[in-house]
Amino acid sequence: MQPEGPQRLDSRDPGFAEAFATLVDARRESDEDVSRDVAAILKRVRAEGDAAVADLTSRFDGFDLDVSGWRIDAAACRTALDGLEPSLRAALELAATRIRAYHATQRPADSDRVDEAGVRLGARWRAVDAAGVYVPGGRAAYPSSVLMNAIPAKVAGVERLVMVTPTPQGIVNPLVLAAAAIAGVDEVWRIGGAQAVAALAYGTDRIAPVDVVTGPGNAWVAEAKRQLYGVVGIDMVAGPSEIVVVADGENDPAWIAADLLSQAEHDPTSQSILFTDDAAFADAVAAAVTEQLDRLQTQGVARTSWNANGAIILVEELAQAMPLVDRLAPEHLELAVADPEPLFAMVRHAGSVFLGRMTPEAVGDYVAGPNHVLPTGRRARFSSGLSVLDFMKRTSFLALDAAALGRIGPAAVALAEAEGLPAHARSVAVRLG
């Protein structure tokens, strides 16, 4: 029988260290062994191209691409945008404006200088030629994902931006098409799954290959991105959503409960964790979660997530929670206190941090501006959220005249000879005379 309620831990208990280590190390990613299936799909698409994509789409999504059409044209996307209810269109456009403005600040500057040895050196940034964006379809159809993935690519200067999105039974989500119109997507293809990622990476007769693939998806999509890294660049291999909230007893328990459930409703494997220094507040939040679950349309998923993966952790003081938070390296971290800055200064590992009582994580999912594509599964220890840089690459350059080569060239000759590479040494030495 599924246990009711989340795990409860108290930092003062003798077994806390062991229990917390178990929580940190628990794997919530799919247990299904999809690697072999995905490898077979990728091999088929590489060998058979469009025929494989069409067959797999018919099998998994239940419609014939040759009947419905492979591509959704720009006019259909514009029609979807024009057909939106005005307030919803305004919300999408506000989100796009804010996302675009935030990501414009991320564009790196070229560098070009001459150092003290007289060597000219620097770096030049350029966008990739083409990028692909995967957008889930069907039940998990998120226009916000279109904006968060497509807009940084366009800000980076990507000239050809391709979107793939599954349309189960041939049904197209108009919100996704409207978001594609707002974001400036150049091509939209109605395909999904590992076969769509393979088509973007390898190319087919219909779909030209891209250089980078980003965007969320199910376990098969994530595994396809993992296996195709090196053929194309990827943003990350994303796992189940997660949120950590650090909150004192001055918060409204209903607010914090809603924040925890905002991630629990994503998937049964999502995780929501509360750290607090107030035992009575912990109980009040737990009660508020139970009360809100009964009224939540997504209660089936959210309840499973909360009961199986949720946790409420009592600490003696909130500063004590911060090293524990770093060990979790959460995707989302809320610091729901009156003055979050001292706690924020202690944070080393988190995908995105939400400061203060009036900054719910959900506002970051839509309209705040920073990207909501973030590292999960403790990957914030070594990686960052999606940015303009994921669609750009840096080329270094240098130039020497005879005087500059005379100053640093002998050292290069010495090192090349020490490494047993005489041709390297000679290519410098012949210029030194």
C-alpha positions as CSV (number, residue, x, y, z in Angstrom):
1,M,0.0,0.0,0.0
2,Q,1.2,3.5,-0.9
3,P,2.2,5.4,2.3
4,E,0.3,8.6,3.0
5,G,2.3,11.7,3.3
6,P,5.9,12.6,2.6
7,Q,9.0,11.4,4.5
8,R,9.7,13.4,7.7
9,L,13.2,14.0,8.9
10,D,14.6,15.9,11.9
11,S,18.3,17.0,11.8
12,R,18.5,16.3,15.6
13,D,17.6,12.7,15.3
14,P,20.5,10.2,15.6
15,G,19.8,8.6,12.3
16,F,19.4,11.8,10.3
17,A,22.7,11.7,8.4
18,E,22.1,8.3,7.1
19,A,18.4,9.0,6.2
20,F,19.3,12.3,4.4
21,A,22.1,10.5,2.5
22,T,19.5,8.0,1.3
23,L,17.2,10.8,0.2
24,V,20.0,12.5,-1.7
25,D,21.1,9.2,-3.4
26,A,17.6,8.0,-4.3
27,R,17.1,7.7,-8.1
28,R,13.8,8.9,-9.4
29,E,14.6,8.6,-13.1
30,S,12.8,6.1,-15.2
31,D,13.6,2.5,-14.3
32,E,12.6,1.3,-17.8
33,D,15.5,0.1,-19.8
34,V,14.9,2.2,-22.9
35,S,18.5,2.3,-24.1
36,R,18.3,-0.7,-26.4
37,D,15.0,0.4,-27.9
38,V,16.3,3.9,-28.5
39,A,19.5,2.6,-30.1
40,A,17.3,0.5,-32.5
41,I,15.2,3.5,-33.4
42,L,18.2,5.7,-34.1
43,K,19.8,3.0,-36.3
44,R,16.6,2.7,-38.3
45,V,16.1,6.4,-38.9
46,R,19.8,6.8,-39.9
47,A,19.4,3.9,-42.4
48,E,15.8,4.4,-43.7
49,G,15.2,8.2,-43.1
50,D,11.7,9.4,-43.8
51,A,10.3,5.9,-44.2
52,A,11.3,5.0,-40.6
53,V,10.0,8.2,-39.2
54,A,6.7,7.7,-40.9
55,D,6.4,4.1,-39.7
56,L,7.3,4.9,-36.1
57,T,4.9,7.9,-36.1
58,S,2.1,5.7,-37.3
59,R,2.9,3.1,-34.6
60,F,3.4,5.4,-31.6
61,D,1.2,8.4,-32.5
62,G,-1.6,6.7,-34.4
63,F,-1.7,8.7,-37.7
64,D,-0.3,8.7,-41.2
65,L,2.1,11.6,-41.9
66,D,1.6,11.2,-45.6
67,V,-2.1,11.9,-45.2
68,S,-2.0,14.6,-42.6
69,G,1.1,16.3,-43.9
70,W,4.6,16.3,-42.3
71,R,5.0,20.0,-41.9
72,I,2.9,22.6,-40.3
73,D,3.4,25.8,-42.2
74,A,3.9,29.3,-40.9
75,A,0.4,30.4,-41.9
76,A,-1.2,27.7,-39.6
77,C,1.0,28.9,-36.7
78,R,-0.1,32.5,-37.4
79,T,-3.8,31.4,-37.6
80,A,-3.4,29.7,-34.2
81,L,-1.9,32.9,-32.7
82,D,-4.7,35.1,-34.2
83,G,-7.3,32.7,-32.8
84,L,-6.2,32.9,-29.2
85,E,-8.4,34.6,-26.6
86,P,-6.9,38.1,-26.2
87,S,-5.8,37.8,-22.6
88,L,-4.0,34.5,-23.3
89,R,-2.3,36.0,-26.3
90,A,-1.2,39.0,-24.2
91,A,0.1,36.6,-21.6
92,L,2.2,34.7,-24.2
93,E,3.5,37.9,-25.7
94,L,4.4,39.3,-22.3
95,A,6.3,36.1,-21.5
96,A,8.1,36.3,-24.9
97,T,9.1,39.9,-24.4
98,R,10.5,39.3,-20.9
99,I,12.3,36.1,-22.0
100,R,13.8,37.8,-25.0
101,A,15.0,40.8,-22.9
102,Y,16.6,38.6,-20.3
103,H,18.4,36.4,-22.7
104,A,19.7,39.4,-24.7
105,T,21.9,40.2,-21.7
106,Q,23.6,36.8,-22.1
107,R,25.1,37.5,-25.6
108,P,28.9,37.3,-25.1
109,A,31.2,39.9,-26.5
110,D,34.1,39.1,-28.9
111,S,37.6,39.8,-27.5
112,D,40.6,41.0,-29.4
113,R,43.8,42.3,-27.8
114,V,47.6,42.4,-28.1
115,D,49.5,41.2,-25.0
116,E,52.8,42.3,-23.6
117,A,54.7,39.8,-25.9
118,G,53.2,41.4,-29.0
119,V,50.9,38.5,-29.6
120,R,47.4,39.3,-30.9
121,L,44.9,36.9,-29.4
122,G,41.2,36.8,-28.8
123,A,37.9,35.0,-29.4
124,R,35.0,35.3,-31.7
125,W,31.5,34.1,-30.9
126,R,29.1,32.8,-33.6
127,A,25.7,31.1,-33.5
128,V,25.3,27.6,-34.8
129,D,23.8,27.4,-38.3
130,A,20.7,25.4,-37.3
131,A,19.0,24.3,-34.1
132,G,16.2,21.9,-33.3
133,V,13.7,22.3,-30.5
134,Y,11.8,19.4,-29.1
135,V,8.4,20.3,-27.7
136,P,6.3,17.6,-26.0
137,G,2.8,17.1,-27.4
138,G,-0.4,15.5,-26.3
139,R,-1.0,15.6,-22.5
140,A,2.2,17.5,-21.8
141,A,1.9,20.3,-24.4
142,Y,3.6,23.4,-23.1
143,P,3.7,26.6,-25.0
144,S,6.1,27.9,-22.4
145,S,8.6,25.3,-23.5
146,V,8.5,26.7,-27.0
147,L,9.3,30.2,-25.8
148,M,12.1,29.1,-23.4
149,N,13.9,27.0,-26.0
150,A,13.2,29.0,-29.2
151,I,13.8,32.5,-28.1
152,P,17.4,32.0,-26.7
153,A,18.2,30.4,-30.1
154,K,16.9,33.4,-32.0
155,V,18.6,35.8,-29.7
156,A,21.9,33.9,-30.3
157,G,21.4,34.5,-34.0
158,V,20.4,31.0,-35.2
159,E,19.2,31.4,-38.8
160,R,17.3,28.1,-39.1
161,L,15.3,27.1,-36.1
162,V,13.3,23.8,-36.4
163,M,10.6,22.6,-34.0
164,V,9.4,19.0,-33.8
165,T,6.4,18.2,-31.7
166,P,4.3,15.0,-31.6
167,T,0.6,15.3,-32.6
168,P,-1.0,12.1,-31.2
169,Q,-3.9,10.9,-33.4
170,G,-3.0,13.9,-35.6
171,I,-4.3,16.4,-33.1
172,V,-2.3,19.7,-33.1
173,N,-2.1,21.9,-30.0
174,P,-2.9,25.4,-31.1
175,L,-1.1,27.0,-28.1
176,V,2.1,25.4,-29.2
177,L,1.7,26.6,-32.7
178,A,0.9,30.1,-31.4
179,A,4.0,30.1,-29.3
180,A,6.1,29.0,-32.3
181,A,4.7,32.0,-34.3
182,I,5.7,34.4,-31.4
183,A,9.1,32.9,-31.0
184,G,10.0,33.0,-34.7
185,V,10.4,29.3,-35.3
186,D,11.2,28.7,-39.0
187,E,10.0,25.1,-39.5
188,V,7.5,23.0,-37.5
189,W,7.4,19.2,-38.1
190,R,4.6,17.0,-36.6
191,I,6.9,14.2,-35.3
192,G,8.0,13.2,-31.9
193,G,9.8,10.6,-29.8
194,A,13.3,9.3,-30.3
195,Q,12.7,9.2,-34.1
196,A,12.2,13.0,-34.2
197,V,15.5,13.6,-32.3
198,A,17.2,11.2,-34.8
199,A,15.7,13.0,-37.8
200,L,17.1,16.3,-36.4
201,A,20.5,14.9,-35.8
202,Y,21.1,12.8,-38.9
203,G,18.7,14.5,-41.3
204,T,16.3,12.9,-43.8
205,D,15.3,13.6,-47.3
206,R,12.6,16.0,-45.9
207,I,14.3,17.3,-42.8
208,A,17.8,18.9,-43.0
209,P,20.0,18.1,-40.0
210,V,20.7,20.6,-37.2
211,D,23.7,21.3,-35.1
212,V,22.1,21.5,-31.6
213,V,19.0,19.8,-30.2
214,T,17.3,21.2,-27.0
215,G,14.0,20.7,-25.2
216,P,12.3,18.4,-22.7
217,G,10.7,15.0,-23.4
218,N,10.0,11.6,-22.0
219,A,12.6,8.9,-21.2
220,W,13.0,7.9,-24.9
221,V,13.6,11.5,-25.9
222,A,16.1,12.0,-23.1
223,E,17.9,8.8,-24.0
224,A,18.0,9.7,-27.7
225,K,19.6,13.0,-26.9
226,R,22.1,11.2,-24.7
227,Q,23.1,8.7,-27.4
228,L,23.2,11.4,-30.1
229,Y,25.5,13.8,-28.2
230,G,28.5,14.2,-30.4
231,V,26.5,13.9,-33.6
232,V,24.7,17.1,-32.4
233,G,25.1,19.3,-29.4
234,I,22.4,19.0,-26.7
235,D,21.3,21.2,-23.8
236,M,21.1,18.5,-21.1
237,V,19.6,15.2,-20.3
238,A,16.7,16.2,-18.1
239,G,15.1,14.1,-15.4
240,P,12.0,14.5,-13.2
241,S,11.2,18.0,-11.9
242,E,12.1,19.0,-8.4
243,I,11.7,21.9,-5.9
244,V,13.3,22.6,-2.6
245,V,11.7,25.3,-0.4
246,V,13.5,26.8,2.6
247,A,10.8,28.6,4.7
248,D,10.4,29.9,8.2
249,G,7.2,29.9,10.3
250,E,6.2,33.4,9.2
251,N,5.0,32.1,5.8
252,D,1.4,31.3,5.0
253,P,1.4,27.4,5.0
254,A,-1.1,27.5,2.1
255,W,1.4,29.4,-0.1
256,I,4.2,27.0,0.6
257,A,1.9,24.0,0.1
258,A,1.0,25.4,-3.3
259,D,4.6,25.8,-4.2
260,L,5.5,22.2,-3.3
261,L,2.5,20.9,-5.4
262,S,3.5,23.1,-8.4
263,Q,6.3,20.6,-9.1
264,A,4.6,17.5,-7.7
265,E,1.9,17.8,-10.4
266,H,4.4,17.4,-13.2
267,D,5.0,13.7,-12.9
268,P,4.8,10.9,-10.3
269,T,8.6,10.9,-10.1
270,S,8.8,14.6,-9.4
271,Q,10.2,15.7,-6.0
272,S,9.2,18.4,-3.5
273,I,11.1,19.1,-0.3
274,L,10.5,21.6,2.5
275,F,13.2,22.7,5.0
276,T,12.0,24.6,8.0
277,D,13.0,25.5,11.5
278,D,9.5,25.5,12.8
279,A,7.8,22.1,13.7
280,A,4.3,23.6,14.0
281,F,4.7,25.2,10.6
282,A,5.9,21.9,9.1
283,D,2.7,20.3,10.3
284,A,0.6,23.1,9.0
285,V,2.2,22.8,5.5
286,A,1.6,19.1,5.5
287,A,-2.0,19.6,6.4
288,A,-2.4,22.3,3.7
289,V,-0.9,20.0,1.0
290,T,-3.5,17.4,2.0
291,E,-6.3,19.9,1.8
292,Q,-5.2,21.3,-1.6
293,L,-4.6,17.8,-3.1
294,D,-8.3,17.0,-2.6
295,R,-9.2,20.0,-4.9
296,L,-6.4,19.7,-7.4
297,Q,-7.3,18.5,-11.0
298,T,-3.9,16.9,-11.2
299,Q,-4.2,15.2,-7.8
300,G,-3.5,11.7,-9.0
301,V,-0.1,12.6,-10.2
302,A,0.7,15.1,-7.5
303,R,-0.4,12.8,-4.7
304,T,1.8,10.0,-5.9
305,S,4.7,12.3,-6.2
306,W,4.2,13.9,-2.8
307,N,3.8,10.5,-1.0
308,A,6.6,8.7,-2.8
309,N,9.2,11.4,-3.2
310,G,8.3,14.3,-1.0
311,A,10.1,15.3,2.2
312,I,9.7,17.7,5.1
313,I,13.0,18.3,6.9
314,L,13.2,20.0,10.3
315,V,16.4,21.9,11.1
316,E,17.4,23.9,14.2
317,E,18.0,27.0,12.1
318,L,17.6,27.8,8.4
319,A,21.4,28.4,7.9
320,Q,21.9,24.7,8.8
321,A,19.7,23.8,5.8
322,M,21.9,25.4,3.2
323,P,24.8,22.8,3.1
324,L,22.0,20.1,2.9
325,V,20.4,22.0,0.0
326,D,23.8,22.1,-1.8
327,R,24.0,18.3,-1.5
328,L,20.6,18.0,-3.3
329,A,21.7,20.6,-5.9
330,P,18.0,21.2,-6.8
331,E,16.5,22.3,-10.0
332,H,14.5,25.0,-8.2
333,L,15.2,26.5,-4.8
334,E,12.8,28.9,-3.0
335,L,14.2,30.9,-0.1
336,A,10.9,32.0,1.4
337,V,12.1,34.3,4.2
338,A,11.9,38.1,4.9
339,D,15.6,38.6,4.0
340,P,16.8,35.9,1.7
341,E,20.2,37.4,0.9
342,P,22.2,35.8,3.8
343,L,20.9,32.3,2.8
344,F,21.4,33.1,-0.9
345,A,25.0,33.9,-0.3
346,M,25.4,30.3,1.0
347,V,24.0,28.7,-2.1
348,R,26.5,26.9,-4.4
349,H,24.5,24.4,-6.3
350,A,21.0,25.2,-7.7
351,G,19.5,25.5,-11.1
352,S,17.5,28.6,-10.3
353,V,16.9,30.4,-7.0
354,F,13.6,32.3,-6.1
355,L,14.2,35.0,-3.5
356,G,11.6,36.0,-0.9
357,R,8.0,35.2,0.1
358,M,6.5,36.8,-3.0
359,T,8.6,34.9,-5.6
360,P,6.9,31.5,-6.3
361,E,8.8,29.2,-8.6
362,A,5.8,29.0,-11.0
363,V,6.3,32.7,-12.0
364,G,9.7,31.6,-13.3
365,D,8.2,28.9,-15.4
366,Y,6.3,31.5,-17.5
367,V,6.9,35.2,-17.4
368,A,9.8,36.2,-15.2
369,G,12.5,36.0,-17.9
370,P,15.2,33.5,-16.8
371,N,15.1,30.1,-18.5
372,H,13.0,27.3,-17.0
373,V,15.1,24.6,-18.7
374,L,17.3,23.7,-15.7
375,P,19.5,20.8,-14.6
376,T,17.8,18.1,-12.5
377,G,19.0,15.0,-10.7
378,R,21.8,16.8,-8.8
379,R,23.3,18.0,-12.1
380,A,23.3,21.6,-10.9
381,R,26.6,20.6,-9.2
382,F,28.2,20.9,-12.7
383,S,25.8,22.3,-15.2
384,S,23.6,25.3,-15.8
385,G,20.2,26.1,-17.2
386,L,19.6,26.7,-20.9
387,S,21.0,29.9,-22.2
388,V,22.0,31.8,-25.4
389,L,25.5,30.1,-25.1
390,D,23.9,26.7,-25.8
391,F,23.3,27.9,-29.3
392,M,26.7,29.6,-29.8
393,K,30.4,28.5,-30.1
394,R,33.6,30.3,-29.5
395,T,36.5,30.4,-32.0
396,S,39.8,31.5,-30.6
397,F,42.4,33.2,-32.8
398,L,45.9,34.6,-32.6
399,A,48.4,36.4,-34.8
400,L,52.2,36.8,-34.3
401,D,54.7,38.9,-36.1
402,A,58.4,38.0,-36.2
403,A,59.2,39.9,-33.0
404,A,56.4,38.2,-31.1
405,L,57.4,34.8,-32.4
406,G,61.0,35.5,-31.4
407,R,59.8,36.2,-27.8
408,I,57.7,33.1,-27.2
409,G,58.7,30.7,-30.0
410,P,61.8,29.2,-28.3
411,A,59.7,28.0,-25.4
412,A,57.4,26.3,-27.9
413,V,60.4,24.6,-29.5
414,A,61.7,23.4,-26.1
415,L,58.3,22.0,-25.1
416,A,57.8,20.2,-28.5
417,E,61.2,18.6,-28.3
418,A,60.5,17.5,-24.7
419,E,57.3,15.8,-25.9
420,G,59.1,14.0,-28.7
421,L,57.4,15.9,-31.5
422,P,60.2,17.1,-33.8
423,A,57.9,18.3,-36.6
424,H,56.1,20.5,-34.1
425,A,59.4,22.0,-33.0
426,R,60.7,22.5,-36.5
427,S,57.5,24.3,-37.7
428,V,58.4,27.0,-35.1
429,A,62.2,26.8,-35.4
430,V,62.3,27.4,-39.2
431,R,60.6,30.7,-38.6
432,L,63.1,31.6,-35.9
433,G,66.0,31.2,-38.3
